[in-house]
Amino acid sequence: MRVKLGRSFGWLWSAYAVSTYGTWLAFGAFPLIAVQVLHSSAFAVSVLEAAGLAVAAVVAFSLGPWVEHRPKRPVMIAMDLIRFVAVASIPIAYVLGLLSYGQLLVVSVISGTASIAFSAASGAYLKYLLRGDHLLVANGRFEGTSWAATAAGPPLGGALIGVLGPVVTVMADALSYLLSALGVLRIRGGDIAAPRDRTTRLRGADLLAGWRFILHDRALRRLFLNSILVSGLIMATAPLLAVLLLGQYHFPAWQYGLAFGIPALGGFAGARLSARLVTRYGRYRVMIVSGWLRSLFPLGLAFVRPGIPGLLTVIVVEGLLITCMGIYNPIYATERLQRTPMNRTAQVLSTWSATSKLLQAALMMIWGVLATLTSPLAAITMSGVLLLATPLLLPRRMDLSAAESGVLTEGVRAV
């Protein structure tokens, strides 16, 4: 039986879906513009990817307190409009003959920062809207939407890029943020904001509040360390896998698309199964088992070889990995929300996301150096070996009760 989560959640989900599909539709458009339009070097393209993540993450740390003390819907709308203006500036500059590499870098930073702030505000608002098991169902729907967009977006975007060029797909991405803002605008009802003493100025210590809260809760701390290390080690190999498959093994572009489009369907299936598995086996058991499995499968990429067998190996390995992620992510996201007081949610989420992106950027650079000194396959294998140790950081036991997990509502005002 399908759980009804209300009209407000429906609009929030729709806003997330349209912007996510827009993002994946334009997946790879920035590097293509840098290479095809601006004739940038491979190093410049790498810097565009890593620097955008790193600078956005650093800027986003200061946004946590700002988001926390403001009503969340206006913040989401503002971040969508900022992303729309920033991304739409690229096709406008292209038509005017003013597009530059510097603009791509600035837009990457602005859109990345706004995305972190939007995610923090939407997570806090989701906690306000829903309680208990409904949070798990909602996170499962978000996760399923993300993987469905991952499966469908790049192939469709690739076709659009082939026919209309990368600049047009960037404009489609910009419009998706405008539609997302309209979706959030349609939400009716209350809102939340943590109160703040207007006579007190923002202090440097306030910027560390998210980290302090995460590190104070032992289970949350272990989830945090596991999460950022797993995502960082996996993302560090993404550019290397592209070099290996497209450069060394000479996979056609359509095969490369299949290698990552088909496995994303596993993430969609896993997200749909997540709540049912929790109902049958319990939240802790499902989270631990799927958390362990998602760290075991990436080592299978060490056995990728040229030709159809290599293609099938990537599809199977990525499919198993992403299916486990689809099961694990809604549970961990729900646990994170339930262990965080409502007046700390936005700051914890922004700190979490910013730290994760900063580590991803750093590991991308480090693994690029490792691949240069050894080979892409050797660096990918090294990441797989290190991932085997990350499940040791998963919580050994969890008390999911509200009393122990710190599910608080103090210090929050309805607006």
N, C-alpha and C positions, 0 to 999 in steps of 0.2 A: 504493500500500500504506500502510495506516495505521500510524504509528509508535506503539509501546507505550512509555509513559513510566513505568509502574509504579503500584502501588496508592496509594502515598503522594501522588504527584502527583494521582491521581484524586480523593482526598479534599480536597486543597488547591484543586483546580479547582472541585469541587462547592461548597466553602465560598464561594469567590469568586462563583460563579454565583448562588447563592441570595441572597446579600446584594446583588449587583448588580441582580437582578430586583426585589428588594424596594425598592431605592432608586428605580428607574425607575417602579415601580408607584405610588409616592407622589410622583412628580415634580410639582412645582407645588402640592403640598398645603399647604406652609407659607405661601406667599403667599395662597392661598385662605382658609386659617384666619384669617390676619391681616386680610383684607378682609371676609370674610363673617361671621366670628364676633366678631372684635375691632373691626371697623369702622375699621381703620387707614388712614391717608392713603397716597397713591401714594409720597410721599417716604419714609414710614416703611417701606414694603415694599421700596423700593430700598436703604435703610439695612440692613434685615434681610439682604438678599442680600450686599451688599458688606462690611458689618462682620463678618458671620459668617466670610467668607473671610479677611479681613484679620487678625482677632484669632486665629483658628485657626492661621494661617500663622506669626504671631509666636510663639505658644506652642509650636508644633511644633519650632521651631529648637532649643529646649532638650531636646527628646526624642530627638534623634539620638544623642548619646553614651549616653544611658540605654538605648535600644534596642540599640545596638551591643554592649554588654557584658552582655547577658542572653540566655538561650536564647530562640529566636524563637517557638516554638510557644506557650509560656505568655504571651508578649507579645500574640500574635494573639488568643488566647482572652480575655485581660483587656480588650483594646480592643473586641472584639465585645460583651462583657458590659457595658462602660461605655456603648457605643452603644445597647444594648438598654434599659438602665435610663433613660438620658437621653431617648430618643425615646418610650418607653412612658409617661413621666411626663406627656406632653401629653394623651393621651386620659383618663388618670386625673384630671388637674387639670380637664379639661373636664367630666367627669361630676360632679366635686365642686363645680363652679362657681367654680374658683380660677384658671382659665387667664388668663394675662396676656401682653402683648407682650414684657415683659422675660423671661419664661420661654422664649418662642420664640427670643429672641436668645441666651440662655444655652445652650439645647439646640443651636442652630445652631453655636455655638462649640465646645461639648464634642464633638459628633458629628464636626465637621470636623477637630478636632485628633486625635481617636481614629482617624479614617480615614487621616490622614497617617501616624501611627505604625503602623497595621496594614499599610499598603502598604509601608512601609520594611522591616518585619519579614518580610513575605511575600516581598518581592523578594530579600532576603538568604537566606531559606530556600530559595527556588527555585534560586538559584545554588549552594547546598549540595547540593540534590537532583540537579541535572542539569548536564551539561557539553556543550560544543561545539554541534553542530547541533540537539541536543535542546532547547537553550534557545530557539532560533528557533521550533521547532515549538510549544513550550509557550507562548511569548509570542503566537504566532499564534492559539492556542486561547483564550487570555485575551481577546485583541482581538476575535475573532469573537463570543465570549460577550457582551462589552460592547456591540457593535453590535446583536446580536440582541435584547438586553434593551432597548436604546434604541428599536428598532423596535416591539417588542411591548408594553413596559411602559406608556408614556404613554397609548396608546389603551385598554388594559385598565384602567389606573388612572383614566382619565377616565370610563369607564363606571361603575366602582365609586364614584367621587366623586359622579356623577350620581344613583346609586341609594341609596348608604349615607352619603354625605357625606365630607369630607376627613379627619375625625378617625379614621374606620375605616381608611382607607388608611394613615394614619400608624401605626396599631397593627400592620397587616400588615408595614410596613417594620421595626418594632421586632422582630417575631417572626423576620424573616429574619436578623437579627443573632444571635439565639439559635440558630437552625439552623446558621448559619455556625460558631459556636463549637463546636457539637457535631460538625460535620464536621472541624474542625481537631483536636479531641480524639481522633478516630478514627485519626489518623495515627500510625503506629508506626515505630520506628527512632530514629536518632540526632538530635542537634540541634547547633547551633553557638552560640558566644558568644566575642567577643574578650576576652581576659584583661585585668584591670585591677588595678593596684596598690591594694590596699584602704587603704593608708596615705596615698594621694594623693587629695586632694579635687578635685572637678570645678572646673576653671578657666574663666574667660571665654574664653580662647583655644581651649579644647576645642569651644566652640560654633561656632567659625569653621572647624574642621577640614574640614568638608564642602566649604565654599567654596574653601578653599585647595587641596584635592586637585583639584576640578573645574577651577579656573583654572590649575593647574600643567600639566595635560595639554592640549596645544593642540587635539587633535581633540575631546576631551571638552568643552573650553571652547566651541568653536564649535557643537557639538551643543546644549549648554546654552543659549547665547544665542539660537540659532535656535528652539529648542523653546519657551522662555518667551515670546518675542516673537510667534511665530505663534499660540500658544494664547491669549495675552493680547489680541491684536488681533481674533481671531475671537470670543472670548467677550465682548469689549467691545460688539460689535454685536448680541448675542443679545437683550437687552431692547429695543433700538431696532427690531429686525426685528419683534418682537411688537407694538410700538406702531404700526409702519408697516402691517403686514398686518391686524391686528385693529382698530386705531383709525382710521387714515386711509383704508385701502382696504376696510374692512368685510368682511373674509373671515369666513365662518362658522367656528365653532370646529372643526368636523369637517374643513374644508379646511386650516385651520392645522395640525391634527394630521397630515393626510396630507402636508403640505409637509415635515415633518421625520421622519415615520415611514417613508415609502417610501425616501428616500435612505439611511437607516440600513442598509437591506438591502445597499447597495453596500459599506458598511464590512465587513459580514459576509463578502461575496464576496471583497473585497480581502484580508482577513485569511486566508481559506482559500487564496488564490493566492500569498501572500507567499513562503512557503518554496519553492514550485515555481518561481517567477520567479527567486529567488536561485540555485537549483540550475542553472537554464538560462543566466542572464545574469551571475551574480556579485552578491555582496552590495552592493559599492560602487556599481555602476552602477544597480541597482534603487533603492537608497536615494536617490541623487542625482536620478534622473529623477522618482521619485514625490515627493521633497521639493520639487523645483521646481514640479511641476504643482499640488501642494496649495496653493501660494502664488499661483498664477495665477487659478484659478477663482473665488475670492470676489469679484473685481471684477465678475463677471457680475451680482451682486445690484444693481448700479447701474442695471440696465435693467429692474428689476421694476416692473410696472404693475398697475393694478386688473384684476379679472376673471380668467377662465380662463387667458388668456395669461400673466398674472403668476404664477398658481399653477404653471403648467408651467415657467416660468422658474426659480422657486425650487426645484422638484423636480429639474430637470436640473442646475442649478448646484450645489446641495447634494449631489446624487447623485455627481457627478464629484469634488467636493471630498472627500467622505467615503470614496469608493472609494480614492482616493489615500492618504488617512490610514490606511485599513485595511491597505494594502500597506506603507506607510512605518513605522508605529508599532511593529510587532513587530521590524523590523530595527533601528531605532534603540534600542529597549528592550534588545535582545540585545547590541548594540554597547556600550551603557552598562554593562551587567552585566559583560561580558567585559573592559572596560577598567578595572574597579574591583577592587582587592584585596578578598578576602573579609572582611578585618577592618575595611574601610571602607564596605562596601556599604550597611548600614542608614543610616549618617550621610549618605552621598552622596544616597541616595534621599529621605530626609526633607528635606534641604536643598533638593534639586531641586524637590520637590513644594511645599514651603512658599514658596519664592521665586516659583514659578509662580503660586500662588494669590494671593500678595500683589500681584504685578503685575496679575493679572486684576482684582482688586478696585479697584486704582488706576485702571486704564484704563476700567473700567466707569463710575466717577465722572467721569473726564475726558470720555469720549464722551457721557455724559449731558448735560454742560455744552455740548459742541459741538452736540449735537442741539437743545438749547434755543436756542442762538444762531443756528443755521442751520435745519436740518430733519433728521429721522431719516434720510432718503434721502441727504442730503449727507454726514452723518457716516459712514454705512455705506460710501459711495463713497470717502471719505477713508481709511478702514481698508483697503479693497481696494487702493488706490494704494500705501500704505505696505507692505502685504504683498508687493508685487512686488519689494521690495528685500531681503527676509529671506533668500532662497536664497543671497545672497552670503556669508552666515555659515556655510553648510554646509561641512564639511571638504573641502578640495580634493583630498586624497588620504588614504588610510587604509592603515595596515599592520595587518592583522587578526591577525597572529601573536601568540601569547601572550607572546613575549619582548618585543615592542615595545609591546604594549597594556597591559602592567602587570597581567597576570592572576596575582595572587599568592595564596598561601594562608598565608603566615607570620602569626603572631600570632593564630591562630584555634584554639580548642580545641573538641573534640567533647564533647558532654555527653549 
